């Protein structure tokens, strides 16, 4: 794979979203007050006891902020996954299917740069219009191979 490209496998973005949600919950569930309460209880009224309480409050604020960041990234990843699915669906709708008939007919129906005037200027299209073959790949539902 070339550098600079991301290879997305089905389910990757959804799995990342779920893991980020789990990280958010795990980080926010940390209880610095509970972990540090023994220190304050051992020395009630001391300067250390007050410093430990302040540190526990600060740690709780920091873990909440970190959890919020994970939640934001998870939300963005969920939106990216949704956009990726929408793009895949749109491309599937625009892509010719071998069972739907000729790729040429599909291109004409979708208006992919073809008009009646274009047919006369393109050897393959002109031969199709006149019903003759240029010895190119037979119309089997795939895009024609046109030699350059």
SULVENRA-V717469 format. One line per field, one symbol per residue. ss: DSSP state (H for helix, E for strand, L for the rest). phi: phi as a letter, one per 30 degrees, with the letter a starting at -180 (. if undefined). psi: psi as a letter, one per 40 degrees, with the letter a starting at -180 (. if undefined). A space follows every 10 residues. Layout:
# SULVENRA-V717469
ss = ???
phi = ???
psi = ???
This chain:
# SULVENRA-V717469
ss = LLLLLLLLLL LHHHHHHHHH HHHHHHHHLL LHHHHHHHHH HHLLLLHHHH HHHHHHHHHH HHHHHHHHHH HHHHHHHHHH HHHHHHHHHH HHHHLLLHHH LLHHHHHHHH LLLLLHHHHH HLHHHHHHHH LLLLLLLLLL LLLLLLLL
phi = .ddjccccce jdddddeddd dddedddddd bdeddcdddd ddbeiddddd dddddddddd ddddddeddd dddddddddd dddddddddd ddddddcddd jddddedddd idicbedded cceddddddd icccideddb jcddccdc
psi = hiieihhhih eddddddddd ddddddddeh gddddedddd ddgheidddd dddddddddd dddddddddd dddddddddd dddddddddd dddehiidee ahddddddde fgehiddddd ehddddddde fiiefihihf eiiihhi.
